[in-house]
């Protein structure tokens, strides 16, 4: 991907890690009991990575830093343009999931943990549109490093004087913004993208793949599908063929659709592909 698209960027600094670690060493984090387990060492590892990115951006005099997690799908091509135009020191596009999870909090307890509020759902469902001031944004956050007040932002608890909260990257960042007088905003004027719901400690990757399938179907309900990059398509995994089980329960699947609604037909075909379903298409007739 870098070979094909790297020349579109002013500069590229990439650090790749390989499964199994270098020199034959394991890449399992100390105390980690599974892919979704978060011991203290894992939090420390993520804190180090985020702080390293923030420090690097400041060192090269970058105007902005977009902290973007790998479980985020930005589907709106003008997302960054819009966020920059808002002129906020810290701003995030609201991301949707296949549940109530998103990339912002509307409330925080005195112990700095998540607190559900009445204002959360109207923002999530876009009943209340706009840029909302919130105590926490994460996973896809744009920082305006030109703003003087951004100098006090950090992901590291060790760099935040007087911090006594959890050793957590996003909580530390939110607290640093609060302590330096930086307001954080989440914007939902448009559908900008989507985010995966985090796994619980004992969940397996198979459940994550199931959630990904559900999310891709949710995306299809709103617009075009997530198209894989041609440079990465060879790594794409489609659902396993379970037709032998399905055929014992369902004899045949029919899709009845109007020819004059080709976009709907295409969307349903894409849904069937995601679900690994073979269907028979029947042209519908307008009733009069």
ChimeraX attribute file (.defattr): number of C-alpha atoms within 10 A of each C-alpha:
attribute: neighborCount
match mode: 1-to-1
recipient: residues
	/A:1	9
	/A:2	10
	/A:3	7
	/A:4	8
	/A:5	9
	/A:6	11
	/A:7	10
	/A:8	9
	/A:9	7
	/A:10	6
	/A:11	8
	/A:12	10
	/A:13	5
	/A:14	7
	/A:15	5
	/A:16	4
	/A:17	9
	/A:18	8
	/A:19	10
	/A:20	11
	/A:21	11
	/A:22	10
	/A:23	6
	/A:24	8
	/A:25	9
	/A:26	11
	/A:27	12
	/A:28	14
	/A:29	15
	/A:30	10
	/A:31	12
	/A:32	15
	/A:33	13
	/A:34	14
	/A:35	14
	/A:36	16
	/A:37	16
	/A:38	16
	/A:39	13
	/A:40	15
	/A:41	14
	/A:42	17
	/A:43	16
	/A:44	16
	/A:45	12
	/A:46	16
	/A:47	22
	/A:48	15
	/A:49	14
	/A:50	17
	/A:51	17
	/A:52	14
	/A:53	15
	/A:54	21
	/A:55	13
	/A:56	14
	/A:57	16
	/A:58	16
	/A:59	9
	/A:60	8
	/A:61	11
	/A:62	13
	/A:63	12
	/A:64	17
	/A:65	17
	/A:66	18
	/A:67	15
	/A:68	14
	/A:69	12
	/A:70	9
	/A:71	14
	/A:72	17
	/A:73	19
	/A:74	19
	/A:75	17
	/A:76	11
	/A:77	10
	/A:78	10
	/A:79	16
	/A:80	15
	/A:81	9
	/A:82	13
	/A:83	19
	/A:84	15
	/A:85	8
	/A:86	12
	/A:87	12
	/A:88	18
	/A:89	21
	/A:90	24
	/A:91	27
	/A:92	29
	/A:93	29
	/A:94	28
	/A:95	25
	/A:96	25
	/A:97	22
	/A:98	19
	/A:99	9
	/A:100	11
	/A:101	15
	/A:102	20
	/A:103	23
	/A:104	25
	/A:105	21
	/A:106	20
	/A:107	18
	/A:108	16
	/A:109	9
	/A:110	9
	/A:111	9
	/A:112	16
	/A:113	12
	/A:114	16
	/A:115	12
	/A:116	12
	/A:117	11
	/A:118	9
	/A:119	12
	/A:120	19
	/A:121	14
	/A:122	11
	/A:123	21
	/A:124	20
	/A:125	12
	/A:126	16
	/A:127	11
	/A:128	15
	/A:129	14
	/A:130	14
	/A:131	19
	/A:132	18
	/A:133	15
	/A:134	18
	/A:135	21
	/A:136	24
	/A:137	26
	/A:138	23
	/A:139	20
	/A:140	23
	/A:141	22
	/A:142	22
	/A:143	23
	/A:144	20
	/A:145	20
	/A:146	14
	/A:147	15
	/A:148	9
	/A:149	14
	/A:150	18
	/A:151	12
	/A:152	16
	/A:153	24
	/A:154	23
	/A:155	25
	/A:156	23
	/A:157	22
	/A:158	11
	/A:159	13
	/A:160	17
	/A:161	9
	/A:162	9
	/A:163	15
	/A:164	11
	/A:165	14
	/A:166	15
	/A:167	18
	/A:168	17
	/A:169	23
	/A:170	21
	/A:171	23
	/A:172	25
	/A:173	23
	/A:174	22
	/A:175	23
	/A:176	23
	/A:177	23
	/A:178	16
	/A:179	15
	/A:180	13
	/A:181	12
	/A:182	19
	/A:183	17
	/A:184	23
	/A:185	22
	/A:186	27
	/A:187	23
	/A:188	21
	/A:189	15
	/A:190	14
	/A:191	18
	/A:192	20
	/A:193	19
	/A:194	23
	/A:195	23
	/A:196	22
	/A:197	19
	/A:198	12
	/A:199	15
	/A:200	11
	/A:201	13
	/A:202	11
	/A:203	14
	/A:204	13
	/A:205	13
	/A:206	9
	/A:207	11
	/A:208	16
	/A:209	14
	/A:210	12
	/A:211	18
	/A:212	18
	/A:213	18
	/A:214	17
	/A:215	20
	/A:216	21
	/A:217	21
	/A:218	17
	/A:219	20
	/A:220	16
	/A:221	14
	/A:222	9
	/A:223	12
	/A:224	14
	/A:225	16
	/A:226	13
	/A:227	7
	/A:228	11
	/A:229	10
	/A:230	8
	/A:231	12
	/A:232	9
	/A:233	10
	/A:234	9
	/A:235	8
	/A:236	9
	/A:237	8
	/A:238	12
	/A:239	13
	/A:240	8
	/A:241	11
	/A:242	10
	/A:243	13
	/A:244	8
	/A:245	9
	/A:246	12
	/A:247	11
	/A:248	8
	/A:249	9
	/A:250	9
	/A:251	7
	/A:252	11
	/A:253	13
	/A:254	10
	/A:255	15
	/A:256	14
	/A:257	18
	/A:258	14
	/A:259	13
	/A:260	10
	/A:261	9
	/A:262	11
	/A:263	12
	/A:264	14
	/A:265	18
	/A:266	13
	/A:267	17
	/A:268	18
	/A:269	17
	/A:270	18
	/A:271	19
	/A:272	16
	/A:273	14
	/A:274	15
	/A:275	16
	/A:276	15
	/A:277	16
	/A:278	13
	/A:279	15
	/A:280	9
	/A:281	13
	/A:282	12
	/A:283	12
	/A:284	12
	/A:285	10
	/A:286	7
	/A:287	4
	/A:288	3
